[in-house]
Amino acid sequence: LDRFIPNRSAMDFDYAHFALMEGRKVEGKEQVSSSPSREAYNKQLAETMNLNRTRILAFRNKPQVPVKPYSASLLHQQPKSVKPQRRHIPQTSERTLDAPDLVDDFYLNLLDWGSANVLAIALDHTVYLWDASSGSTSELVTIDEEKGPVTSVNFALDGRNLAVGLNNSEVQIWDSEASRKLRTLKGHHSRVGSLAWNNHVLTTGGLDGQIIDNDVRIRSHVVGTYRGHSQEVCGLKWSGSGQHLASGGNDNVVHVWDRCSTTQWLHRLEEHTAAVKALAWCPFQSSLLATGGGGGDRTIKLWNNRTGACLNSIDTGSQVSSLLWSKNERELLSSHGFTQNQLTLWKYPSMVKMAELTGHTSRVLYMAQSPDGCTVASAAGDETLRFWNVFGVPDTAKKSAPKPVAEPFSHVNRIR
């Protein structure tokens, strides 16, 4: 038990002989001095030739050093060369329609895109429907001179019933598929420039500063009235849950109302310095509200609906007429007036500009988003309606093939 027997199979006898006879210094002899560079060279050479060994006898076999396969090293280095792909955002509109007699009024809302993929646009006294699936255009209604022009349009959630606000304070409900008027709602004292559906309740905002909830299922349709604006209500948006209503007015004020209480606002936001028409509830963060101010303000503000605190304020440099959140990405699209009359895409939450889409020659007044959330329609004072593929391609289109050929950008169709 007191003896150690070397393992001959684990020993290198040639190196052992060299180490004993030549590799060791002889006692009594002085070591020849060498320069630091010479010592470094010898050390590197010994490591390369595997000569940095001190033991002569070996008592156990050393495990073999695993050799990495060549493919593993390639897999380790591959991610460094892979670059993330960025979504291509076309800088020009994919289609342009002529929209003659479009009323150039910042406070109105004359464009909407329903869930049935039909777009409604009001041109003076007439409401037209454009079917995005077939590209066909039809006339829904022409309002009499004493009642018109049309001041607002908005589709119900079913994409079939269309609310039409008029200059004479009335609101008409139309079946867009049957081209039939269902009923007329009264309650305002002047033109109705903003509309917003919440299931069977249609909320209307007028020049009289009133906001009215109308239950279209019953004869006495007025079921609630919100009072807080001193001037025209030009923006209305219900939250995705249908619990909160945001209203913007020409008095530079934004109110947030709870559906259960129409007598007192939940928040009164007074930081804007111009009319607030652009309102947009965030689809991926329910407590986030975006608002945009007019020509004297030019800012986009982000609000926490729970506390009423302003989270961010961005100076856009021009009038903000409309805001749309992307349904697929964390992005916000804004439309503007003087001087570039552009659409601007912002990355949330950094609010860095991702793209600016130009083409309109007059201020952009209205925007609407397609049901799949990818295409945006914009209408401007230049009497054109442009379609932008700004939010990408829907998932169903990505899987289908072949990809349809886009129309030439110079092609212009007339709505009427």
Residue pairs with C-beta under 8 A, 6 or more apart in sequence:
4 57
4 59
5 59
6 57
6 58
6 59
7 58
7 59
7 60
7 61
9 61
10 58
10 59
10 60
10 61
10 62
11 56
11 57
11 58
15 51
15 53
16 56
19 53
19 56
20 56
25 31
34 42
43 52
45 51
46 52
87 329
87 392
89 345
89 354
89 355
89 357
89 390
90 388
90 389
90 390
91 355
91 357
91 358
92 357
92 359
92 409
93 357
93 359
93 386
93 387
93 388
93 409
94 375
94 387
94 388
94 389
94 406
94 407
94 409
95 386
95 387
95 407
95 411
95 413
96 359
96 384
96 385
96 386
96 387
96 409
96 411
96 412
96 413
97 130
97 384
97 385
97 386
97 387
97 412
97 413
97 414
97 415
98 383
98 384
98 385
98 412
98 413
98 414
98 415
99 121
99 123
99 379
99 383
99 384
99 385
99 415
100 123
100 383
100 414
100 415
100 416
101 123
101 124
101 383
102 110
102 121
102 123
102 124
102 365
102 379
102 380
102 381
102 383
103 110
103 122
103 123
103 124
103 149
104 362
104 363
104 365
104 381
105 365
106 234
106 275
106 277
106 294
106 319
106 321
106 337
106 363
106 365
107 193
107 232
107 234
107 250
107 275
107 277
108 151
108 152
108 193
108 234
108 365
109 151
109 152
109 153
109 154
109 193
109 194
109 195
109 234
109 235
109 277
109 366
110 121
110 122
110 123
110 150
110 151
110 152
110 153
110 365
110 366
110 379
111 119
111 120
111 121
111 122
111 153
111 366
111 367
111 368
111 377
111 379
111 385
112 119
112 120
112 153
112 154
112 155
112 162
112 368
113 119
113 120
113 132
113 155
113 368
113 369
113 370
113 371
113 377
114 120
114 155
114 156
114 159
114 160
114 162
114 176
114 371
115 155
115 157
115 158
115 159
115 371
116 155
116 158
116 159
116 160
116 176
116 371
117 131
117 132
117 133
117 159
117 370
117 371
118 129
118 130
118 131
118 132
118 155
118 159
118 176
119 129
119 130
119 132
119 368
119 377
120 127
120 128
120 129
120 130
120 140
120 153
120 155
120 162
120 176
121 127
121 128
121 130
121 153
121 379
121 385
121 415
122 128
122 149
122 150
122 151
122 152
122 153
122 164
123 415
123 416
124 148
124 149
124 150
125 142
125 143
125 144
125 145
125 148
125 149
125 150
126 139
126 140
126 141
126 142
126 143
126 150
126 416
127 139
127 140
127 141
127 142
127 143
127 150
127 153
127 162
127 164
127 174
128 137
128 138
128 139
128 140
128 415
128 416
129 137
129 138
129 139
129 140
129 176
130 136
130 137
130 415
131 137
131 138
132 370
132 375
135 413
137 415
137 416
138 179
139 416
140 162
140 174
140 176
140 179
141 164
141 172
141 174
141 179
141 181
143 149
143 150
143 164
143 166
146 168
147 166
147 167
147 168
147 170
148 166
148 167
148 168
149 166
149 167
150 164
150 165
150 166
150 167
151 165
151 166
151 167
151 191
151 192
151 193
152 163
152 164
152 165
152 192
152 193
152 194
152 195
153 162
153 163
153 164
153 165
153 195
154 162
154 163
154 195
154 196
154 197
154 202
155 161
155 162
155 163
155 176
155 197
156 162
156 163
156 197
156 202
157 197
157 199
159 371
160 175
160 176
160 177
161 173
161 174
161 175
161 176
161 182
161 216
162 173
162 174
162 175
162 176
163 171
163 172
163 173
163 174
163 195
163 197
163 202
163 204
164 171
164 172
164 173
164 174
165 171
165 191
165 192
165 193
165 194
165 195
165 204
166 172
166 191
166 192
167 191
168 191
169 186
169 187
169 188
169 189
169 190
169 191
169 192
169 206
169 208
170 184
170 185
170 186
170 192
171 184
171 185
171 186
171 188
171 192
171 195
171 202
171 204
171 214
172 181
172 183
172 184
172 185
173 181
173 182
173 183
173 184
173 185
173 202
173 216
174 180
174 181
174 182
175 181
175 182
182 216
183 216
185 202
185 204
185 214
185 216
185 221
187 204
187 210
187 212
187 214
187 221
187 222
188 204
188 206
188 207
188 208
188 210
188 212
189 206
189 208
189 210
190 206
190 207
190 208
191 206
191 207
192 204
192 205
192 206
192 207
193 205
193 206
193 207
193 232
193 233
193 234
194 204
194 205
194 206
194 233
194 234
194 235
194 236
194 247
195 202
195 203
195 204
195 205
195 236
196 202
196 203
196 236
196 237
196 238
196 245
197 203
197 238
198 238
198 242
198 245
198 259
199 242
200 215
200 216
200 217
201 213
201 214
201 215
201 216
201 223
202 213
202 214
202 216
203 211
203 212
203 213
203 214
203 236
203 238
203 245
204 211
204 212
204 214
204 236
205 211
205 232
205 233
205 234
205 235
205 236
205 247
205 249
206 212
206 232
206 233
207 232
207 233
208 232
209 227
209 229
209 230
209 231
209 232
209 233
209 249
209 251
210 225
210 226
210 227
210 229
210 233
211 225
211 226
211 227
211 228
211 229
211 233
211 236
211 245
211 247
211 257
212 222
212 224
212 225
212 226
213 222
213 223
213 224
213 225
213 226
213 262
214 221
214 222
214 223
215 221
215 223
224 262
225 262
226 245
226 247
226 255
226 257
226 262
226 265
228 247
228 253
228 255
228 265
228 268
229 247
229 249
229 250
229 251
229 253
229 255
230 249
230 251
230 253
231 249
231 250
231 251
232 249
232 250
233 247
233 248
233 249
234 248
234 249
234 250
234 275
234 276
234 277
235 246
235 247
235 248
235 249
235 276
235 277
235 278
235 279
236 245
236 246
236 247
236 248
236 279
237 245
237 246
237 279
237 280
237 281
238 244
238 245
238 246
238 281
239 245
239 246
239 281
239 286
239 305
240 281
240 283
240 286
241 286
242 259
243 258
243 259
244 256
244 257
244 258
244 259
244 266
244 281
244 305
245 256
245 257
245 259
246 254
246 255
246 256
246 257
246 279
246 281
246 289
246 291
247 254
247 255
247 257
247 279
248 254
248 275
248 276
248 277
248 278
248 279
248 291
249 275
249 276
250 275
251 275
252 270
252 272
252 273
252 274
252 275
252 276
252 293
252 297
253 268
253 269
253 270
253 272
253 276
254 267
254 268
254 269
254 270
254 272
254 276
254 279
254 291
254 303
255 265
255 266
255 267
255 268
255 269
256 265
256 266
256 267
256 269
256 289
256 305
256 308
257 265
257 266
258 266
266 305
266 308
267 303
267 305
267 308
269 291
269 301
269 303
269 308
269 310
271 301
271 310
271 313
272 291
272 293
272 297
272 299
272 301
273 293
273 296
273 297
274 293
274 294
274 295
274 296
274 297
274 298
274 319
275 293
275 294
276 291
276 292
276 293
276 294
276 297
277 292
277 294
277 321
277 322
278 290
278 291
278 292
278 293
278 300
278 320
278 321
278 322
278 323
278 334
278 335
279 289
279 290
279 291
279 292
279 323
280 289
280 290
280 291
280 323
280 324
280 325
280 332
281 288
281 289
281 290
281 325
282 288
282 289
282 290
282 325
282 348
283 325
283 327
284 325
284 330
286 305
287 304
287 305
287 306
288 302
288 303
288 304
288 305
288 311
289 302
289 303
289 305
290 300
290 301
290 302
290 303
290 323
290 325
290 332
291 300
291 301
291 303
291 323
292 299
292 300
292 301
292 316
292 320
292 321
292 322
292 323
292 334
293 299
293 301
293 319
293 320
294 319
294 320
294 321
295 318
295 319
295 337
295 338
297 320
298 315
298 316
298 317
298 318
298 319
298 320
299 313
299 314
299 315
299 316
299 320
300 313
300 314
300 316
300 320
300 323
300 332
300 334
300 346
300 351
301 310
301 312
301 313
301 314
302 310
302 311
302 312
302 313
302 351
303 309
303 310
303 311
304 311
312 349
312 351
314 346
314 351
316 334
316 336
316 344
318 336
318 337
318 338
318 339
318 340
318 342
319 336
319 337
319 338
319 363
320 334
320 335
320 336
321 335
321 336
321 337
321 363
321 364
321 365
321 366
321 367
322 334
322 335
322 364
322 365
322 366
322 367
323 332
323 333
323 334
323 335
324 332
324 333
324 367
324 369
324 376
325 331
325 332
325 333
326 332
326 333
326 373
326 391
327 369
327 372
327 373
327 391
328 373
328 374
328 391
328 392
329 391
329 392
330 347
330 348
330 349
331 345
331 346
331 347
331 348
331 354
331 391
332 345
332 346
332 348
332 351
333 343
333 344
333 345
333 346
333 367
333 376
333 390
333 391
334 343
334 344
334 346
335 342
335 343
335 364
335 365
335 366
335 367
335 378
336 342
336 343
336 344
336 363
336 364
337 363
337 364
337 365
338 363
340 356
340 358
341 358
341 360
341 361
341 362
341 363
341 364
341 380
341 382
342 356
342 357
342 358
342 360
342 364
343 356
343 357
343 358
343 364
343 367
343 376
343 378
343 388
343 390
344 353
344 355
344 356
344 357
345 353
345 354
345 355
345 356
345 357
345 390
346 352
346 353
346 354
347 353
347 354
355 390
357 388
357 390
359 386
360 378
360 380
360 382
360 384
360 386
361 380
361 382
362 380
362 381
362 382
363 380
363 381
364 378
364 379
364 380
365 379
365 380
365 381
366 378
366 379
367 376
367 377
367 378
367 379
368 376
368 377
369 375
369 376
369 377
369 391
370 376
370 377
372 394
372 396
373 391
373 394
374 389
374 390
374 391
374 392
374 393
374 394
374 397
375 387
375 388
375 389
375 390
375 391
376 387
376 388
376 390
376 391
377 385
377 386
377 387
377 388
378 385
378 386
378 388
379 385
379 386
380 386
384 412
385 415
397 403
